[in-house]
């Protein structure tokens, strides 16, 4: 389950992931150059016996030239359920200070699905997660503002709450408006899962309306992901993508542009094969293009899953056709926008006959090479 962020000052990426070690899942990271070379050795962000750490996410702070990494943390056998922790990482790949709690360990709440983004204008991070409160089983999408020094700024913010199932939040920052768009999936008991969104200021204030219904179909819409390209229509805009369970055996990908003021544009089909799943999306301000990556199966008689990529304009128009980026049995792809319209796609994969999984990356972009004679 790798995640990736781009460092605009150093011109490099930071890739984070978790290692699956029974009773001791740890968070590790690796710096990667803009050309796709590993820089230095991999390093630990959080480790040690007695805790499980999973599903990290990472955001880059261009003012402090450092990262914030967040993850779901669980101490089996303790009195608390999973909660959200974080740690700062320098541009040189050194952990800064100690780990800290973003949400509070508790026996009454289960906190999962962390995501994080950085607001340049406010110079603060926003961490989001899904929370289930027991025993009433109230569902929340929560947010917490974190300062560049790793301090919690005020109390946690309720972005959405109710008895309906709420999970898998994601968020993107729009510098033109100093706002985030937070998206999540929501399912009333016994009915269909839909995609919702809410605007939140760079200082963590949830704006009205309390929920914008992005996707509503007769089939489940799940795993929404969002990216932003600032400076477009209505002071910046977002691209929301999600997977649609078209039939029990057919999954398709859909997308929708959301203007900065929350206005929804028409839904479009992104990929409509037999089993298109697990989208990720990033936006490049320099090229004013998005790149969506996802898990796609090969054609029969083969039974492999690879990473596909599709470029889109800032307005949501598909550019070219989907291209394969690699992989055999891939899971959990992610993508970050780099310099000059480049992107780095990352994913975990297993080779034929292997019992372990590794983290891989592939660059996407347009390169011009000059030869002087």
N, C-alpha and C positions, 0 to 999 in steps of 0.2 A: 504493500500500500504506500508507494512513494508519493511525495509531494515536492514541488519545486518552486523557487522564487528567483528573480533576476536582480542582480546588483548593478545598478546603472553607473555607479562610480568606478567600480573595479572592472566592469565589463565581464562578469562571470555569474554563474548560477550556484545556488546552494540546493542540493537534493537531500531530503530527509526521508527516513523509512523506519519501520520497526522490525526487529529480529524476533522470530517466533521461538522462544526458548521456554519450555514448560516451567511455569512459576517464576519466570524471570525475563519476560519480554522487555527488550531495551530499545531505546531510540538512538539511532546513529545518523551520521551526515557525511556528505562528501562535497567538496567544492569542485566545480567543473568550469573549464574555460569556455569562452564564447565559441571556440572551435571544437568543443566536445572532448577535450582532454582532461583527465583527472588532475587536480592540483593538490599536491600533498597527499597525505593519507586520510582515510576515513577516521572519524572520531566519534566519541560518545557524547550525547547530550544528556541522557538520563539512563542509568543502569543500576544494577545491584539486586541482590536476592530479596525475595519477599514481596515483590510488586509486579504487576503486569501493566505495561505501557504500550498503547496501541494507537494506530490511525493518526499519525502526526500531520500537522499542517504548518506552513511557514509563510511569513510576510517579511518584506524588506522595508526598512526605514531609511530613506535616502538622505535625511537630515543628519541622523546619527551615524549613518553608514554601518548599520548592524541589522540583525534579524531578530524576530520573535518566533519561537517554535512552541506550538501548543499540542497537547495530546490528551487522550482519555487515560486516566490513571486508576488502577484498582489494586487494593491490598487484600488478597484472598484471606479469609479467616478473621478479618477485622470487623469492626462494628459498622463500618461505612460501606456504601455502595460506590460504584465508579464516580469519579469527579474529574474536573479539568485542571491540568497543571500547565505551566509554561516555563520557558527559560530563554534568556537573551544569549545571542551568539554574535561574536564580532565578525567583521568582514574577513579577517584572517583565519577564521575557523577556530576561535577560542571561545569556550563558554564564559559567560560574564555573570558573576555572582552565583547565587543559589537558585534552585528551582523554587517556584512559588505557586500557591493555589490561586486559580482564577475563579473557580466555584468552590463552595465549602464542602468538605467531606461530611456526609450525613447518612444515617441509617434510614432517613425518610425520603431521599431523592436519588434517582439514578440519572447521571449526567453523561451524555454520549455525543457523538457526531460533532467534534469541535471544528471550527473554521475561524480564520483570522485574516484581517486586511488592515492596511495602514492608511490613515488620512493625512495627506501632506499638509494641507492648510491648517488643520487643528494640531498637527504633530502628535497624534495619538493613534493607538491601535483600537480596533473593536474585535473582540472575540465573541463568537456566537456558539451556541450548543443547544441540543434538545434535552429537556428535563422532564422526568416523570416523578410526580410527587405521590408518595404512598402515605396512608392506605386509600385515599380518595381517588387515586389514579387521575389526577389532573395533569394535563399535558401542557408543556410550555415550550416556546422558543425564546431563549434568554440571550442577553448580550451584556458584556462587561467592557467598559473602556479601561485601557491600560496605558499608562504614561511611558515615554521612552526609557525611563529609569526602572521600569518593571513594577511600579506601584499601581494599585487599583485606584481608579479615579471615580469616586462615588460608589454608589451601590449598583448591583446588577439591575439591568433594565428588562422589563417584560415586553417582548416584541409581539408575542401572540400567546394566548392561553385559552383553555377550554377542556372539555371532556373528549374531544376528538383526537385521534392519534396524530401527533406532530413530530416529524423527524427529518433527518438529512438536510439541515440548513446549509446555505452557502451565502456568500456576500461578495460584492464588488464595490470599489470606491470610485466616485465620479468627482474629480477635482473641480470641474467647472461649477458645481453647485455645493461643494464640500458636503456631499451626502453619500450614503451607502444605499444600495438596494439589497435587502436580505430576502432570500427565497427559501421555501421549504415545501415539503409534501404534507398533506393533511387528509385524514380519512375518518369520516364519521363511522361509528360501528355498523358493520354489515353493509356498507355501501362502497362507493368508488373513491379511490384516492385522487385528489386534485393537487395542483400546484398553486401556491399563494406567494405573495410578496408584500413587503412593506418598506417604505423609505425611512431611513434613520440618519440624523445629522452626524457630521464628523465629530461632534461632542457627545454623541450617544443619546440624543433625544429622538424617540420614536414619533414619527409624524402621522397625521391623518391623511387618508383613511387608514384604519387599523389593519385592513387586509385588502389586497388587490388580487382578484382571482385570475391567474395567468392561464391556466389550462383546466378545462372542464369537458370531459368526454364520457362516453358510455363504457370506457375501459380505464384501467388504472394508469395514471400519469405519475411517475416516480423519479427519484434521484435527480432533482433539478440542479443545474449549475449555471452560474452567471458570471459575465465579464463586462467591463466597461471600456468605452473609448470616449474620453471627454472632448468637449468642444463641438459636438454635432448638433443635430436638431434639438430645440428646446433645452439649450445649455447642457449638452452631453446626453449620452444614451447608453443603454445596456442591451446585451444579448442574453436571453434566457434559453437554455436547451434542456430537454428532458427525454426520458425513455417512456414510450407508450406501449402497454401490454395489449396490442391490437387483438390478438387471440391468445389462448393459453400457450401456444407454441410459436407465436410470431411477435417479435418486439421491434418497434420502429422508433426512430428519433425525430423529434419535432423541435422547432425553434420559434422564438418570437422576439422582435425588437420592442423594448420598452423605453419610451422617451424619459428624459430626466425628470419631468413633472409627474411621471407615473402613467402617462397615456399609453395604452396598448396598441401595437400595430398588428396587422393580420398574422395569423399562424402560418408557418410554412413547413413542408416536409424536408427533413435533412437527410435521412437515410431510411429506405423502406425495404430492406432485404428481409431474410428469414429471422435473424436474431441479432439486432443491433442494440447494444447495451452499454451502460457505464460511461456516459459522456463526460468530457471535461472541456473547458473553453478558456481561452485567453485572448485579450485584445491588444493590438500593437498600435500605439499612438503615431509612430513614425510612418507606418505604411497604411494606417487607417483600415486595417483588416483584422478579422478574427480568425482564429484557428480552432476548430473543434476536433478533438480526438475521441475515439471510442473503441470498444471491443467488438470485433466483427468476425464471423466464422468464414472459413474457406468454403469453396464450392465442393459438393459431393463429387467423388467418394471420400474426399479427405475430411478429417474431423479435427482441424486445428482452429485456434482463435488468435487473430493478430490485431495489431493496432492500425486503425484507419484514420486518415486525416482529411479534413475538408476545409478549405479557405472560404471566407465570406467577406463581403464588403461591410463597411460600417452600417449600411442600411439593411443588411441581412440577405443580400443577393449572393448565391453560390458562385464561386470563382473556380472554373475548371471542374474536374471530377474528383471523387475520393481517391486517395492514394494510400497504398500500404506502407507502413513505416517499420514493419518487422514484427517478430514474435511467433511463437508456436502455441503456447498455452497461457496467454497473457491474462492478467487481471489488473484492476484498479489503475487505469492510465491517468496521468495528469499532464498539464502543459503550462508553460510560462512564456510570455513574450520577452524577447531579448532585443538586441540592437538592430536597427535598420531593417525592421520587418522580419527578423529571424524569430524562431520559436525553438524551445527545447521540449520535446515530448519524452516522458519517462513512464515506466511501467515495470511490473514484476513479471517474471517469466520462468518457465522450467523447460529444460531441454529434454529431448526424448530419453526416457529411461532414468532420468534423474529423480532423486527423492527430495531435493531441496529446490528453493526458488532464489533467483538473483534479481538485482535491479539493473535495468538497461535504460539507455537513452538514445534518442535520434534527433538530429537537427533538421529543421524545416526552414527553407527560405530561398531567396534569390541571391546568387553570388555572381559577381562580375570579376573575372580574372584577366589581368593585363600581362602581355608578354612584350618586353622591350628588346628589340633586335638591333 
